[in-house]
Structures are given as C-alpha cells and as structure tokens.
C-alpha cells in the first residue's frame, strides 16, 4: 500500500474483508483491487480539490479579516478626527460669538460717537 493510499483509503478498501475468517493474501488483494485504480485516483483527486478549496477559502477569510481590521482602524482614526473637529468647531463658534459681540460694541460706540458729533455739529451751526 505504498501507492499514495491514505489510512482512510486502506480502511475503506479493507472494510469488506472479514479478518475473523483469517483470509489469505489473494482474498485481501481481490478486495483491495476493487477499490484501487480509477476509484482511488478519483477519490484522491476529489480530496486534493477539496483541500485546495479549503486552502483558498482560508486565504480568503484571512484577507477579509485583514481588511476588516484595517477598516476598524480607519473607523477609529476617523472617530478620533471627528471628535477633534467637533471640539475645534465648538471653539470657533465661541470665538465667532465673541467677535460678533465685539463688533456690536464697536458699532454701538461708533453710533454714540456719531450722535455726539452730530449734536456738537448742530450746536456749532
């Protein structure tokens, strides 16, 4: 059984042999010859194809896991950047409000100064 048989192949080939009856070598060879040849080659090809498919699927899963890990990392980075931008936006809103208040104070001061100038100008004329 050095012809590429696996242990499982040998067990399948010998399952019809009744070893309790102490079979001779010819009986054993006849039993395994039914299993050998095209049947064995076909099974081995199927097993190799299944193994190849399993390997391919395993690699696909590994690639998908790597992509998922990269995407999770990108999501974490983007969440952190979003938090920073939200914080910066809040600061800018406060600064804009403070600037608006300052502009309003300047406009009020200018209006008061213009009023005072106009009053002074009307007294002169």
C-alpha positions as CSV (number, residue, x, y, z in Angstrom):
1,X,0.0,0.0,0.0
2,X,2.8,2.4,-1.0
3,X,0.8,3.8,-3.9
4,X,-0.4,7.0,-2.4
5,X,-3.1,5.5,-0.2
6,X,-4.1,7.2,2.9
7,X,-5.0,5.3,6.1
8,X,-8.7,6.1,5.3
9,X,-8.3,4.7,1.8
10,X,-6.9,1.5,3.2
11,X,-9.7,1.2,5.7
12,X,-12.3,1.7,3.1
13,X,-10.7,-0.8,0.8
14,X,-10.5,-3.4,3.5
15,X,-13.9,-2.9,5.2
16,X,-15.4,-5.8,3.2
17,X,-12.7,-8.3,4.3
18,X,-13.7,-10.4,7.3
19,X,-10.4,-10.8,9.2
20,X,-12.2,-13.1,11.7
21,X,-12.0,-15.8,9.0
22,X,-8.2,-15.4,8.6
23,X,-8.3,-14.5,4.8
24,X,-5.3,-15.4,2.6
25,X,-3.3,-12.8,0.7
26,X,-5.2,-13.4,-2.5
27,X,-8.6,-12.7,-0.9
28,X,-7.2,-9.4,0.6
29,X,-5.7,-8.4,-2.8
30,X,-9.0,-9.1,-4.6
31,X,-10.9,-6.9,-2.0
32,X,-8.5,-4.0,-2.4
33,X,-8.2,-4.4,-6.2
34,X,-11.9,-3.4,-6.4
35,X,-11.1,-0.2,-4.6
36,X,-7.8,0.5,-6.4
37,X,-7.4,2.1,-9.8
38,X,-9.9,4.6,-11.0
39,X,-11.8,4.7,-7.8
40,X,-8.8,5.5,-5.7
41,X,-7.5,8.1,-8.2
42,X,-10.9,9.7,-8.4
43,X,-11.1,9.9,-4.5
44,X,-7.6,11.3,-4.3
45,X,-8.4,13.9,-6.9
46,X,-11.6,14.9,-5.1
47,X,-9.6,15.1,-1.8
48,X,-7.0,17.2,-3.4
49,X,-9.6,19.5,-4.9
50,X,-11.4,19.8,-1.5
51,X,-8.1,20.6,0.2
52,X,-7.3,23.2,-2.5
53,X,-10.8,24.8,-2.0
54,X,-10.3,24.8,1.8
55,X,-6.9,26.4,1.4
56,X,-8.4,29.0,-0.9
57,X,-11.3,29.7,1.5
58,X,-8.9,30.0,4.4
59,X,-6.8,32.6,2.5
60,X,-10.0,34.5,1.5
61,X,-11.0,34.6,5.1
62,X,-7.6,35.8,6.2
63,X,-7.7,38.5,3.6
64,X,-11.2,39.6,4.7
65,X,-10.1,39.6,8.3
66,X,-7.1,41.8,7.4
67,X,-9.4,44.2,5.5
68,X,-11.9,44.2,8.4
69,X,-9.0,45.0,10.8
70,X,-7.8,47.9,8.6
71,X,-11.4,49.2,8.3
72,X,-11.8,49.1,12.1
73,X,-8.6,51.0,12.4
74,X,-9.7,53.6,9.9
75,X,-13.0,54.0,11.7
76,X,-11.2,54.5,15.0
77,X,-8.9,57.2,13.4
78,X,-11.9,58.9,11.7
79,X,-13.8,58.9,15.0
80,X,-10.9,60.5,16.7
81,X,-10.6,63.1,13.9
82,X,-14.3,63.8,14.2
83,X,-14.0,64.4,17.9
84,X,-11.1,66.8,17.3
85,X,-13.1,68.6,14.6
86,X,-16.2,68.8,16.7
87,X,-14.1,70.3,19.5
88,X,-12.4,72.8,17.1
89,X,-15.8,73.7,15.7
90,X,-17.1,74.4,19.2
91,X,-14.1,76.7,19.9
92,X,-14.7,78.5,16.6
93,X,-18.4,79.0,17.5
94,X,-17.4,80.6,20.8
95,X,-14.8,82.8,19.0
96,X,-17.3,83.9,16.4
97,X,-19.8,84.8,19.1
98,X,-17.2,86.8,21.0
99,X,-16.2,88.6,17.7
100,X,-19.8,89.3,16.9
101,X,-20.2,90.8,20.4
102,X,-17.1,92.9,19.9
103,X,-18.3,94.1,16.5
104,X,-21.7,95.0,18.1
105,X,-19.9,97.0,20.8
106,X,-17.8,98.8,18.2
107,X,-20.9,99.7,16.1
108,X,-22.6,100.9,19.3
109,X,-19.6,103.1,20.2
110,X,-19.5,104.5,16.6
111,X,-23.2,105.2,16.7
112,X,-22.8,107.0,20.0
113,X,-19.8,108.9,18.8
114,X,-21.6,109.9,15.6
115,X,-24.6,111.1,17.6
116,X,-22.4,113.1,19.9
117,X,-20.6,114.6,16.9
118,X,-23.9,115.4,15.2
119,X,-25.1,117.1,18.4
120,X,-21.9,119.1,18.6
121,X,-22.1,120.0,15.0
122,X,-25.7,121.2,15.3
123,X,-24.7,123.4,18.2
124,X,-21.9,125.0,16.2
125,X,-24.1,125.7,13.2
